[in-house]
Amino acid sequence: MPSSPGVRPSAPAPVAPPLPQANAVANQVNGQMAAKLGELGLSPEQAQAVLALSREVVERVVWEIVPQLAEAIIKEEIARLTRE
């Protein structure tokens, strides 16, 4: 996946404080994932490491994809509004 000019994929993305609802969902998902990782025979420390790495990867993807997607949606909406 190509990165934006001036953005280094290995650089940590800025993280906005999560919304309370997002925290609740994240805790629920982490609990479910931790249970599944435990079923695979991972130790609690290993499961926590996998969860932390997974979160980092998801955050990087979101910070790269969501702005591009939002820009495309906004441009489409502007084009639609200017045609009307």
Secondary structure, DSSP 8 states (H G I E B T S, - for coil): ----TT--TTS--------HHHHHHHHHHHHHHHHHHHHTT--HHHHHHHHHHHHHHHHHHHHHHHHHHHHHHHHHHHHHHHH-
